[in-house]
């Protein structure tokens, strides 16, 4: 079989060269690169002064589609049917209105004198509320010069004793009073209510006195927060038109204390990961400054965007947790690469080598993450746009500060190490332990050890776990069978979960746990879900109503809408039907324009808000249909889509509208936009993979992993009660970037490995990447884990999905991909896959040839012909013994990384396995 050769350095090589120079410059002038980022961060951080000014927490603006159809429909309704607070009608509102509401619930029948005495007491309490010398009677919306009454209290004339004597017909009382939204949890005999569980009261205020009305509503909230603590017979929940927004804005206050916990966990984990028993090589301070670097990135990015006037949405509060995880991960890359440099080289040279080795690794992950976030800006949800803009910019700053601020401190720490000084006291210590000294003294006061064979710091033992135990176990035949079955179960469960996914954000989830808003929504769902929105059907243009054919078209359109499963035809209201019935009683014909217009005055007092007249012409009119049993997001979506689809087929220009449609519109775009973002981002990631890792097989595996992780995350979201909404959409976009991080390097480590046995390839890839993947996954999860304790759906959802992303990404990298690659590992550097025995024979041949070489030379030039990259080994004869040649990473050079990059195996790969041209002996194969 022919060789499968790929050159991978066309982009990587100049990047590495540039970073080598940058690293040398930073290493030579560390103080400049330490101080300048601090000054920049301080200057940009002052942008937080504008935080209050640019906070954007309006729920409608942030969590509904920018170009949602309902917003245009609302403009039409507002144009033709402006609200009139002196002739108020709640069903005719084009907004939710300004109001307060109470739901009183009884464990038994609420239609009793005792219960209604307490309800009337509630009503009196509301009317007695005074704010800034304004009572409810001063601010209420009115009809017929009186405050809009609560129908159920009007029916009993505010006398609790009358409730037992009245036969309440349901849902209509005396043909003109709708009780479906007032009396809930009903048992009906015939059309008469036999028993009810809940009563709901509404108190509407004037919109033209918004300031005063809002103050009164705040006083209402205060009064009833105290009222509910009293011992009452009825269970009462309350809500105002301000409540949802206020409770949503309170979320940020609940999560702020979690920032300190997160940074403590990040610093603790980083320090523990970087602790060494060697008091010189210990990198506790380096880890601390790595976390600080991520914090400065958040400060700078957010401050800069606030200077620019970018809206700061609530969702952005998730970003610092994520940035911390990404920043710590990149820090591990830099530290790991530093540890593989020669300890006796100058600090500038060591940092140059560190930058050279880490350059493409952190660049590709930064590029994929930033592009994934910036692609998210295409979504029509401002909350998503704001989050993606702030987070993507913060990732960029994180990258910049890693190669400046953090690199500078790494150089300063390197100077301490070169002077063999203690990590804490900076006092010089001995390199060898004096005879007779204890082990404790050795750990505390002796340091600076390194690997004499490689000239680098000693490797951590944890890497050997993957080579000696986990790798061989995973490549066992029976383990592979189990992994395949496990993946089949994973995929099947994920697909099933995707089919069960709910769409749209539940408005109650915008409030924090335990909020009084949640109690109100629960009572509303439990007792008042039978009757849904009362939908306007609006004829939007001037038509000839006196034309019989036109009236028939309007009637036909209404009948089509009324046939829906979600519509109760008996509760529709049509002024045209009533007018036609009226004309038949008077025996007049409405087919004449003059007659039609002249007799309109008889019904106009009742329907004047539904017929828009200009210059004696009807320029628009509206009708009403009553929806029923809209109890789930799926039903909300289906109802909206079906009604809109039907009115498109009407001959007369018609639209349907209700204020709730503003929020229902998310169902129209959420799936299509999520798929669009994922598709675009995946394509971009594939292009990046082809450019920086131009191995077609590797790129296909990267694409496979992205798709597999996304399907898994989306499927298991539904099992974890997470809907597909603007919040989770953010995380699915993030998912793409992290999927690349976990998959790109493990697959390339396999296909670029020159060993001939596929199992050995897999073991080598795991040995190289196993611990860094675990380390990176843990650091990212620690960045968001405290959000699991947040009292807010928004922040808990962020944690849930990020946990799934990291978990499934790590499982793919550590389990699924290594196994699958052994099944399809044909295209590799050698172009062939042979048995273990054949591989051992070739290994022995190469070893014998090299061992016979002259070992007196102190320098051996190794030319890596597969990459076009030359590297000199200056470690002396011991460094070239048939095993000590570096593995190439996905970008053509040896590195040690976290989950974002390849782990360098410093000079421990057989020369023959690398297929390098060793300038030692012309007879070597």
C-alpha positions in Angstrom: 0.0 0.0 0.0 1.3 3.5 -0.9 2.2 6.0 1.7 -0.3 8.5 2.9 1.9 11.6 3.2 0.6 15.0 4.4 2.6 18.2 4.9 1.3 20.1 7.9 3.7 23.0 8.3 2.6 25.3 5.5 0.8 27.5 8.1 2.2 26.1 11.3 5.9 26.7 10.5 5.7 30.5 10.1 3.4 30.8 13.1 5.9 28.8 15.2 8.8 31.0 14.0 6.9 34.2 14.9 6.1 32.8 18.3 9.7 31.8 18.9 10.8 35.4 18.4 7.9 36.7 20.5 8.8 34.3 23.3 12.5 35.3 23.2 11.5 39.0 23.3 9.1 38.4 26.3 11.7 36.3 28.1 14.3 39.1 27.6 12.0 41.9 28.8 9.5 40.2 31.3 8.8 43.3 33.4 7.4 45.2 30.5 5.0 42.5 29.6 4.0 42.0 33.2 3.3 45.7 33.9 1.8 46.9 30.6 -1.1 44.3 30.7 -1.9 45.4 34.3 -2.1 49.0 33.2 -4.2 48.2 30.2 -6.5 46.1 32.4 -6.8 48.9 34.9 -7.7 51.4 32.1 -10.2 49.2 30.3 -11.6 47.9 33.6 -12.8 51.5 34.3 -15.4 50.8 31.6 -17.4 49.0 34.3 -18.4 52.5 35.4 -20.9 52.4 32.5 -22.3 49.0 33.6 -25.6 50.4 35.0 -26.1 52.5 31.9 -25.7 49.6 29.5 -27.4 46.8 31.4 -30.0 45.3 29.1 -32.3 43.1 31.0 -35.7 43.7 29.4 -37.1 40.3 28.9 -39.0 41.0 25.7 -36.0 42.6 24.1 -33.5 40.0 25.2 -35.4 36.7 25.0 -37.7 37.1 22.0 -36.6 37.2 18.3 -35.6 40.6 17.0 -37.7 40.2 13.9 -40.4 38.1 15.4 -43.7 38.3 13.4 -45.7 39.1 16.5 -43.9 42.4 16.9 -44.9 43.5 13.5 -48.5 42.3 14.2 -48.5 44.3 17.4 -47.6 47.4 15.5 -50.5 46.9 13.2 -52.9 46.4 16.1 -51.5 49.4 17.9 -51.9 51.6 14.8 -55.5 50.7 14.2 -56.7 50.0 17.7 -55.0 52.3 20.2 -55.7 51.5 23.9 -58.2 53.7 25.8 -57.7 53.6 29.6 -61.1 55.4 30.1 -62.9 52.7 28.1 -60.8 49.7 29.2 -61.1 46.2 27.9 -58.5 43.6 29.0 -59.1 41.3 25.9 -58.4 44.2 23.6 -54.9 45.1 25.0 -52.0 44.9 22.5 -49.6 44.6 25.5 -49.9 42.7 28.7 -51.0 45.9 30.4 -50.2 47.4 33.8 -51.9 45.3 36.5 -51.8 43.3 39.8 -53.3 39.9 40.2 -54.2 37.5 43.0 -55.0 33.8 43.0 -56.8 32.5 46.0 -56.8 28.7 46.3 -58.9 26.6 48.7 -58.2 23.0 49.6 -61.9 22.3 49.2 -64.7 24.2 47.5 -63.9 27.9 47.3 -67.5 28.8 46.4 -68.5 29.2 50.1 -69.4 32.2 52.2 -66.4 31.7 54.4 -64.0 31.7 51.5 -65.6 34.7 49.8 -65.5 36.7 53.0 -61.7 36.3 52.8 -61.7 37.0 49.1 -63.6 40.3 49.6 -61.1 41.1 52.4 -58.3 40.6 49.9 -60.1 43.0 47.5 -60.5 45.6 50.2 -56.8 45.3 51.1 -55.9 46.0 47.5 -58.1 49.0 47.2 -56.7 50.4 50.5 -53.1 50.4 49.2 -51.7 53.9 48.9 -48.5 54.9 47.3 -47.3 58.5 47.1 -50.9 59.6 48.1 -52.3 57.6 45.2 -54.9 54.9 45.9 -56.1 52.2 43.5 -59.2 54.3 42.8 -57.0 57.1 41.6 -54.9 55.0 39.2 -57.3 52.3 38.0 -58.2 51.7 34.4 -61.9 52.6 34.0 -64.9 51.8 32.0 -68.1 53.8 32.3 -66.2 56.1 34.6 -65.7 53.3 37.2 -62.7 51.1 37.9 -62.9 47.9 35.9 -64.5 45.4 38.3 -63.7 41.8 39.0 -66.7 40.0 37.4 -67.1 37.3 40.1 -67.4 39.9 42.8 -69.8 42.0 40.7 -72.0 38.9 40.3 -72.4 38.5 44.1 -72.6 42.3 44.6 -69.6 42.1 46.9 -71.8 40.1 49.4 -70.2 36.8 50.4 -73.6 35.5 51.5 -75.0 35.5 47.9 -72.4 33.0 46.5 -74.4 30.0 47.8 -77.6 31.2 46.1 -76.2 31.8 42.6 -76.0 29.3 39.8 -72.7 30.1 38.1 -72.8 29.0 34.4 -69.4 28.2 33.0 -67.5 29.4 31.1 -70.0 32.2 30.2 -72.3 33.7 32.8 -75.5 35.2 31.3 -74.0 35.1 27.8 -71.7 38.1 28.3 -69.4 37.5 31.3 -66.5 35.2 30.6 -65.4 33.3 33.8 -62.8 31.0 32.3 -59.9 33.2 33.5 -61.6 34.1 36.8 -62.9 30.8 38.3 -60.5 27.8 38.2 -60.4 24.2 39.1 -64.1 23.8 38.4 -66.4 20.7 38.5 -69.4 21.2 36.2 -72.8 19.7 36.2 -74.4 20.7 32.9 -73.1 24.2 32.4 -73.4 25.0 36.1 -70.4 25.1 38.4 -70.8 22.6 41.2 -67.4 23.1 42.8 -64.4 25.3 42.2 -60.9 25.5 43.8 -59.5 28.9 42.8 -60.6 32.5 42.2 -58.4 35.0 40.3 -58.7 38.7 40.7 -57.2 41.4 38.4 -56.5 45.1 39.1 -55.7 47.0 36.0 -54.0 50.4 36.1 -53.8 53.3 33.6 -50.8 53.2 31.3 -50.7 56.9 30.9 -49.7 57.2 34.6 -46.9 54.7 34.3 -44.6 56.2 37.0 -47.3 56.4 39.6 -48.8 53.1 38.6 -45.4 51.3 39.0 -44.9 52.8 42.5 -48.4 51.6 43.5 -47.5 48.1 42.1 -44.3 48.0 44.2 -46.4 48.9 47.3 -48.8 46.1 46.3 -45.9 43.6 46.3 -44.7 44.8 49.7 -48.2 44.6 51.3 -48.8 41.1 50.0 -45.4 39.7 50.8 -46.3 40.5 54.4 -49.9 39.5 54.1 -49.0 36.0 53.0 -47.1 35.4 56.2 -50.3 35.7 58.2 -52.4 32.6 59.0 -55.2 32.6 56.5 -57.7 29.9 55.3 -56.9 30.5 51.7 -53.6 30.0 50.0 -52.9 33.2 48.1 -50.3 33.9 45.3 -49.7 37.3 43.8 -48.2 38.8 40.7 -47.8 42.2 39.0 -46.8 43.3 35.5 -43.5 44.4 37.1 -42.8 41.0 38.8 -41.3 39.0 36.0 -38.8 41.8 35.1 -37.9 42.5 38.7 -37.3 38.9 39.6 -35.3 38.4 36.5 -33.0 41.3 37.3 -32.6 39.9 40.8 -30.9 36.8 39.4 -27.5 38.5 39.0 -27.5 39.4 42.7 -27.9 35.8 43.6 -25.0 34.6 41.5 -22.4 37.3 42.4 -21.3 35.5 45.6 -20.5 32.4 43.5 -17.7 34.3 41.6 -15.4 34.2 44.7 -16.1 30.5 45.2 -15.2 29.8 41.6 -12.0 31.7 41.7 -11.0 30.0 44.9 -11.7 26.6 43.3 -9.8 27.5 40.2 -6.7 28.7 42.1 -6.8 25.7 44.4 -7.0 23.2 41.5 -4.4 25.0 39.5 -2.0 25.1 42.5 -2.6 21.5 43.3 -2.0 20.5 39.6 1.2 22.5 39.6 2.6 21.5 43.0 5.9 19.6 43.0 7.8 18.0 45.8 10.8 19.9 44.5 10.9 23.2 46.3 12.6 24.9 43.2 10.4 23.4 40.4 7.2 24.1 42.4 4.9 26.3 40.3 2.3 27.4 42.8 2.8 31.1 42.0 2.7 30.4 38.3 -0.7 28.8 38.7 -1.9 31.7 40.8 -0.9 34.2 38.1 -2.5 32.0 35.4 -5.8 32.4 37.1 -5.2 36.1 37.6 -4.5 36.3 33.9 -8.0 35.0 33.1 -9.5 37.5 35.5 -7.7 40.3 33.8 -9.0 39.1 30.5 -12.6 39.4 31.7 -11.9 42.8 33.2 -10.4 44.1 30.0 -12.9 42.6 27.5 -16.0 43.6 29.5 -14.6 47.1 30.2 -13.7 47.7 26.6 -17.1 46.7 25.3 -18.8 48.8 27.9 -16.8 51.7 26.8 -18.1 51.0 23.3 -21.6 51.0 24.6 -22.4 47.3 24.0 -25.5 46.1 25.8 -24.7 43.9 28.8 -27.4 41.2 29.1 -28.0 39.0 32.1 -26.6 36.0 30.2 -23.2 37.6 30.1 -22.8 36.9 33.8 -22.1 33.3 32.8 -19.1 34.3 30.8 -16.5 34.8 33.6 -17.0 31.2 34.8 -16.3 29.9 31.3 -13.4 32.2 30.6 -11.8 31.1 33.8 -11.9 27.4 32.7 -10.5 28.3 29.2 -7.8 30.5 30.7 -6.6 27.9 33.2 -6.6 25.3 30.4 -4.3 27.5 28.3 -2.1 28.0 31.3 -1.6 24.3 31.7 -0.5 24.2 28.0 2.2 26.9 28.6 3.4 25.3 31.9 3.6 21.9 30.3 5.6 23.1 27.3 7.9 25.0 29.6 8.6 21.8 31.6 9.8 20.2 28.4 12.5 22.8 27.7 16.1 22.4 28.7 16.6 23.6 32.3 20.2 24.8 31.6 19.2 27.0 28.6 18.7 30.7 29.1 15.3 31.9 30.3 14.7 33.7 27.0 15.6 30.5 25.1 13.3 28.4 27.3 10.4 30.8 26.8 11.1 31.0 23.1 10.8 27.2 22.9 7.7 27.2 25.1 6.0 29.7 22.8 7.1 27.8 19.7 5.7 24.6 21.0 2.5 26.0 22.4 1.8 28.5 19.6 -0.4 26.6 17.3 -2.0 24.6 20.1 -3.5 27.6 21.9 -4.0 29.5 18.7 -6.2 26.9 17.1 -8.3 26.4 20.2 -8.6 30.2 20.7 -9.6 30.5 17.0 -12.2 27.8 17.2 -13.7 29.1 20.4 -13.8 32.7 19.3 -15.3 31.9 15.9 -17.9 29.7 17.6 -18.9 32.6 19.8 -18.9 35.2 17.0 -21.0 32.9 14.8 -23.5 33.0 17.6 -23.9 36.7 17.1 -26.0 35.8 14.0 -28.9 34.6 16.1 -32.0 36.8 16.4 -31.9 36.8 20.2 -30.2 39.8 21.8 -29.4 37.8 24.9 -27.4 35.3 22.8 -25.7 38.1 20.8 -24.6 39.9 23.9 -23.2 36.8 25.5 -21.4 35.7 22.4 -19.9 39.1 21.8 -18.6 39.5 25.4 -17.4 36.0 25.7 -15.7 35.8 22.4 -13.9 39.1 23.1 -12.9 37.8 26.5 -11.4 34.7 25.0 -9.3 36.9 22.7 -8.0 38.9 25.7 -7.4 35.6 27.5 -5.2 34.5 24.6 -3.3 37.8 24.5 -2.7 37.9 28.2 -1.5 34.3 28.2 1.3 35.1 25.7 2.2 38.4 27.4 1.3 38.8 31.1 1.4 35.1 32.0 4.4 34.4 29.8 6.3 37.3 31.5 5.6 35.8 34.9 6.7 32.4 33.6 10.0 34.0 32.6 10.4 35.6 36.0 9.7 32.3 37.7 12.2 30.7 35.3 14.9 33.1 36.5 14.1 32.0 40.1 14.4 28.4 39.0 17.7 29.1 37.2 19.1 30.6 40.4 17.9 27.4 42.2 15.9 29.5 44.6 13.1 28.3 46.9 9.6 28.9 45.4 8.3 30.6 48.6 11.3 32.3 50.2 13.4 32.9 47.1 16.4 31.8 49.1 19.0 29.7 47.3 18.8 26.0 48.1 21.1 23.1 47.6 20.6 20.8 44.6 21.8 17.7 46.3 20.7 16.6 49.8 23.6 16.5 52.2 24.4 13.1 53.8 22.5 12.4 57.0 19.6 14.9 56.3 16.0 13.7 56.7 13.5 13.3 53.8 11.6 16.2 55.2 14.6 18.4 54.9 15.1 17.2 51.3 11.6 18.1 50.3 11.8 21.5 52.0 15.3 22.7 51.5 16.7 20.8 48.5 15.5 21.3 44.9 16.3 21.9 41.3 16.3 18.3 40.2 15.9 17.4 36.5 16.1 14.5 34.1 19.8 14.1 33.3 19.0 12.1 30.1 16.8 14.7 28.6 17.9 17.9 30.4 14.3 18.7 31.1 12.2 18.7 34.2 11.1 15.3 35.4 7.9 13.9 33.9 4.8 13.3 36.2 4.1 9.7 37.0 0.4 10.0 36.1 1.1 9.8 32.4 2.3 6.2 32.9 -1.2 5.1 34.1 -2.6 5.6 30.6 0.3 3.8 29.0 0.6 0.8 31.3 -3.0 0.3 32.4 -5.8 2.3 30.7 -4.5 2.1 27.1 -3.9 -1.7 27.0 -7.3 -2.2 28.8 -9.1 -0.1 26.2 -7.5 -1.8 23.2 -8.5 -5.2 24.5 -10.9 -6.9 22.1 -13.7 -7.5 24.6 -13.3 -3.9 25.8 -13.7 -2.7 22.3 -16.9 -4.7 21.9 -18.2 -3.2 25.1 -17.2 0.4 23.9 -19.0 -0.1 20.6 -22.2 -1.3 22.4 -21.8 1.6 24.9 -21.6 4.1 22.0 -24.7 2.5 20.4 -26.6 3.0 23.6 -25.3 6.5 23.9 -26.3 7.4 20.3 -29.7 5.8 20.6 -30.4 7.5 23.9 -29.3 10.8 22.5 -31.5 10.6 19.4 -34.5 9.6 21.5 -33.8 12.6 23.8 -33.6 14.9 20.7 -37.0 13.7 19.7 -38.4 14.5 23.2 -36.9 17.9 23.4 -39.2 20.8 24.4 -38.8 24.2 22.8 -39.0 27.7 24.2 -38.2 29.3 27.5 -40.8 29.0 30.3 -41.2 32.5 31.6 -41.3 31.3 35.2 -37.7 30.1 34.7 -36.6 33.8 34.4 -37.3 34.2 38.1 -35.1 32.7 40.8 -36.1 29.7 42.9 -38.5 30.3 45.7 -39.8 33.5 44.1 -43.4 34.4 44.7 -43.7 34.6 40.8 -43.1 30.8 40.6 -46.0 30.2 43.1 -48.3 32.3 40.9 -47.3 30.6 37.7 -47.9 27.2 39.4 -51.4 28.1 40.5 -52.1 29.6 37.1 -51.0 26.3 35.4 -52.9 24.2 37.9 -56.3 26.0 37.8 -56.4 28.3 34.8 -54.8 26.4 31.9 -58.1 25.2 30.3 -58.6 28.6 28.6 -55.7 30.1 26.8 -55.1 33.4 25.0 -58.1 35.2 23.5 -56.7 35.8 20.0 -57.5 38.8 17.9 -58.3 38.1 14.2 -57.6 41.4 12.4 -58.6 42.4 8.9 -55.7 44.7 8.2 -56.9 46.5 5.1 -59.9 48.5 3.9 -62.4 46.0 2.3 -66.0 46.3 1.1 -67.9 44.9 4.0 -71.1 45.6 2.3 -70.1 43.2 -0.4 -71.7 39.8 0.4 -68.8 37.9 -1.1 -66.3 39.8 1.1 -68.4 39.0 4.2 -68.6 35.4 3.2 -64.8 35.3 2.8 -64.4 36.8 6.3 -66.8 34.3 7.7 -65.2 31.4 5.9 -61.8 32.5 7.3 -63.2 32.6 10.9 -64.8 29.2 10.5 -61.5 27.7 9.4 -59.8 29.1 12.5 -62.7 27.9 14.7 -62.3 24.3 13.5 -58.9 24.0 15.2 -58.5 21.6 18.1 -57.2 24.5 20.1 -60.2 26.8 19.5 -63.6 26.8 21.2 -66.0 28.1 18.4 -68.8 28.8 20.9 -66.8 31.6 22.5 -65.8 33.6 19.4 -66.9 37.2 19.1 -67.6 38.7 15.7 -69.1 42.2 15.3 -70.0 41.3 11.7 -72.0 38.2 12.8 -73.9 40.3 15.3 -74.5 43.0 12.7 -75.9 40.5 10.2 -78.2 39.0 12.9 -79.3 42.6 13.7 -80.0 43.3 10.0 -82.1 40.2 9.7 -84.2 41.3 12.7 -84.7 44.8 11.2 -85.2 43.2 7.7 -82.6 45.4 6.1 -80.0 44.5 3.5 -76.3 45.1 4.2 -75.4 44.7 0.6 -75.7 48.4 0.0 -72.8 50.6 1.1 -75.0 53.5 2.4 -77.3 51.2 4.3 -74.3 49.3 5.8 -72.6 52.5 7.0 -75.8 54.2 8.2 -76.9 51.3 10.4 -73.5 50.6 11.8 -74.3 53.1 14.6 -76.6 50.6 16.3 -73.7 48.2 17.1 -70.9 50.7 17.2 -71.2 51.6 20.9 -70.5 48.0 21.8 -67.8 47.4 19.2 -66.3 50.8 18.7 -62.9 49.5 19.8 -63.0 46.7 17.2 -63.9 48.8 14.1 -61.4 51.4 13.0 -63.0 54.2 11.0 -61.3 57.0 9.1 -63.2 59.4 6.9 -66.4 57.3 7.2 -64.5 54.2 5.9 -63.7 51.1 7.9 -59.9 50.8 7.5 -59.5 47.8 9.8 -61.6 45.6 12.1 -61.0 42.7 14.4 -62.8 39.6 15.8 -61.9 37.3 18.7 -61.4 33.6 19.0 -60.9 31.7 22.3 -58.1 29.2 22.5 -58.3 26.2 24.9 -56.1 23.6 26.4 -52.8 25.4 25.6 -50.9 23.6 28.4 -47.5 22.8 26.9 -44.9 24.6 24.8 -45.6 22.2 22.0 -49.2 23.1 22.0 -48.3 26.8 22.1 -46.1 26.3 19.1 -48.6 24.2 17.1 -51.5 26.6 17.9 -49.5 29.7 16.7 -48.2 28.0 13.6 -51.5 26.6 12.5 -53.4 29.8 13.0 -50.8 31.8 11.1 -50.8 29.2 8.3 -54.6 29.3 8.0 -54.9 33.1 7.8 -52.3 33.1 5.0 -54.9 31.2 2.9 -57.7 33.7 3.6 -58.7 35.8 0.6 -59.1 38.8 2.8 -55.8 40.2 4.3 -55.9 38.9 7.9 -53.5 38.5 10.8 -53.8 36.8 14.2 -52.4 38.4 17.4 -52.2 38.2 21.1 -49.5 39.7 23.4 -48.3 36.2 24.4 -47.4 35.6 20.7 -44.4 37.9 21.3 -42.9 35.1 23.4 -44.4 32.3 21.4 -42.4 33.6 18.4 -39.3 31.9 19.8 -40.8 28.6 18.7 -40.8 29.8 15.1 -37.0 30.4 14.9 -35.3 28.6 17.7 -34.8 25.2 16.0 -33.9 26.6 12.6 -31.5 29.1 14.1 -29.8 26.5 16.3 -29.4 24.2 13.3 -28.1 27.1 11.2 -25.5 28.2 13.8 -24.3 24.6 14.4 -24.0 23.9 10.7 -22.1 27.2 10.0 -19.9 26.7 13.0 -19.1 23.1 12.2 -18.2 24.0 8.6 -15.9 26.8 9.9 -14.3 24.3 12.3 -13.7 21.8 9.5 -12.0 24.5 7.4 -9.8 25.4 10.3 -9.0 21.8 10.9 -8.1 21.3 7.2 -5.9 24.4 7.3 -4.0 23.7 10.5 -4.3 19.9 10.6 -4.4 19.1 6.8 -5.0 15.4 7.2 -8.4 14.6 5.5 -8.9 11.5 7.7 -8.2 13.6 10.9 -10.6 16.3 9.7 -13.4 13.8 9.2 -12.9 12.4 12.7 -13.1 16.0 14.0 -16.4 16.5 12.2 -17.7 13.1 13.4 -16.8 14.0 17.0 -18.5 17.5 16.8 -21.7 15.9 15.5 -21.7 13.1 18.0 -21.1 15.4 21.0 -23.8 17.9 19.8 -26.3 15.1 19.4 -25.4 13.8 22.8 -25.7 17.1 24.5 -29.0 18.0 22.8 -30.5 14.6 23.6 -29.5 14.5 27.3 -30.7 18.1 27.7 -34.2 16.8 27.5 -33.5 14.1 30.1 -32.2 16.9 32.4 -35.3 19.0 31.9 -33.6 21.6 29.8 -35.6 23.1 26.9 -34.1 24.3 23.6 -34.3 28.1 24.1 -32.1 31.1 23.7 -30.2 30.1 26.9 -29.4 26.6 25.8 -28.7 27.7 22.2 -25.7 29.6 23.5 -24.3 26.5 25.0 -24.8 24.4 21.9 -22.7 26.9 20.0 -20.0 26.6 22.7 -20.3 22.9 22.3 -18.8 23.0 18.9 -15.6 24.8 20.0 -15.0 22.4 22.9 -15.7 19.4 20.7 -12.9 20.5 18.4 -10.6 20.9 21.4 -11.1 17.3 22.5 -11.2 15.6 19.2 -8.7 17.3 16.8 -5.5 16.4 18.6 -6.4 12.9 19.8 -7.3 11.9 16.2 -4.3 13.5 14.7 -2.0 12.0 17.4 -3.3 8.6 16.2 -3.1 9.1 12.4 0.4 10.8 12.6 1.8 8.1 14.8 4.2 5.9 12.8 3.7 2.7 14.8 2.3 -0.1 12.6 0.0 -1.7 15.1 -3.3 0.2 15.5 -3.6 -0.7 19.2 -0.1 0.7 19.8 -1.2 3.9 18.0 -4.2 4.2 20.3 -2.1 3.5 23.5 0.5 6.1 22.4 -2.2 8.7 21.7 -3.7 8.1 25.2 -0.3 8.2 26.8 0.3 11.5 25.1 -3.1 13.1 25.8 -4.9 11.2 28.5 -3.9 13.2 31.5 -4.0 16.6 29.7 -7.6 15.8 28.6 -8.6 15.0 32.2 -6.8 18.0 33.5 -8.4 20.3 31.0 -11.9 18.8 31.5 -11.6 19.2 35.3 -10.4 22.8 35.1 -13.3 23.8 32.8 -15.9 22.0 34.9 -14.5 23.6 38.1 -15.0 27.0 36.4 -18.8 26.4 36.1 -19.5 23.8 38.9 -20.6 26.4 41.4 -23.4 27.4 39.0 -25.1 24.1 39.9 -25.9 25.7 43.3 -27.3 28.9 41.7 -31.0 29.7 42.4 -31.6 30.6 38.8 -32.6 28.5 35.8 -30.4 30.6 33.5 -27.2 29.8 35.5 -28.1 26.2 36.3 -28.8 25.5 32.6 -25.4 26.9 31.7 -23.8 24.5 34.2 -25.9 21.5 33.0 -25.0 21.9 29.4 -21.4 22.8 30.0 -21.1 19.7 32.1 -22.6 17.6 29.3 -20.3 19.2 26.8 -17.1 18.6 28.8 -18.2 15.1 29.9 -19.1 13.9 26.4 -16.2 15.6 24.8 -13.8 13.9 27.3 -15.5 10.5 26.9 -15.1 10.8 23.1 -11.5 11.8 23.4 -10.6 9.1 26.0 -12.8 6.2 25.0 -14.8 6.4 21.8 -12.3 7.9 19.4 -9.3 5.8 20.4 -11.4 2.6 19.9 -13.0 3.7 16.6 -9.6 4.8 15.2 -8.3 1.3 15.7 -11.0 0.1 13.3 -10.3 2.8 10.6 -6.6 3.5 11.2 -5.4 2.6 7.7 -4.3 6.0 6.5 -1.3 7.0 8.6 2.3 8.1 8.2 3.5 4.6 7.2 0.6 3.9 5.0 0.1 0.4 6.4 -1.2 -1.4 9.5 0.7 -4.5 10.5 0.5 -6.9 13.3 2.2 -6.4 16.6 4.7 -9.1 15.7 5.7 -7.4 12.5 5.9 -4.1 14.3 8.3 -5.5 17.0 10.6 -7.0 14.3 10.9 -3.6 12.6 11.5 -1.9 15.9 14.3 -4.3 16.8 15.9 -3.8 13.4 15.9 0.0 13.9 17.1 -0.3 17.4 20.1 -2.5 16.5 21.0 -0.2 13.7 21.0 2.9 15.9 22.7 1.2 18.8 25.6 0.4 16.5 26.2 4.0 15.7 29.1 6.0 16.9 28.0 7.5 20.3 31.0 9.8 20.7 29.4 12.7 18.9 27.8 15.2 21.2 25.3 16.5 18.6 22.9 14.5 16.4 20.8 16.2 13.8 17.4 14.6 13.3 15.5 15.6 10.2 11.8 14.9 10.4 11.1 14.4 6.7 7.4 13.9 7.1 7.0 17.5 8.4 9.8 19.4 6.8 10.9 20.4 10.3 14.5 20.1 11.5 15.4 19.8 15.1 18.7 19.4 16.8 19.2 17.3 19.8 21.9 18.6 22.1 21.4 16.3 25.0 24.5 14.1 24.2 24.8 10.4 23.4 22.3 9.3 26.0 19.6 11.1 24.1 19.8 8.9 21.0 19.6 5.3 22.1 16.9 4.0 19.7 14.0 5.4 21.7 14.6 9.1 22.4 13.1 10.9 19.5 10.2 13.3 19.9 6.6 12.6 18.7 5.1 15.3 16.4 1.9 16.9 17.5 -0.9 17.9 15.2 1.2 20.8 14.1 4.5 19.2 13.6 6.4 19.8 16.8 6.6 18.1 20.2 4.5 19.6 22.9 2.8 18.9 26.2 -0.7 20.2 26.5 -3.9 20.1 28.3 -7.2 19.2 26.6 -6.5 21.7 23.9 -3.2 20.4 22.6 -0.8 17.5 22.3 1.4 16.2 25.0 5.0 16.1 24.1 6.7 12.8 24.8 10.2 14.3 25.2 12.7 12.3 23.3 11.1 9.0 24.1 10.0 7.8 20.6 11.9 5.3 18.6 13.7 6.8 15.6 12.4 4.1 13.3 8.8 4.7 14.5 9.1 8.3 13.6 10.4 7.3 10.2 13.0 10.0 10.6 16.2 10.3 8.6 18.9 9.9 11.2 22.3 11.1 9.9 24.1 8.3 11.8 24.6 5.4 9.5 23.8 5.1 5.8 22.8 1.4 6.3 19.9 2.3 8.7 16.5 1.5 7.3 
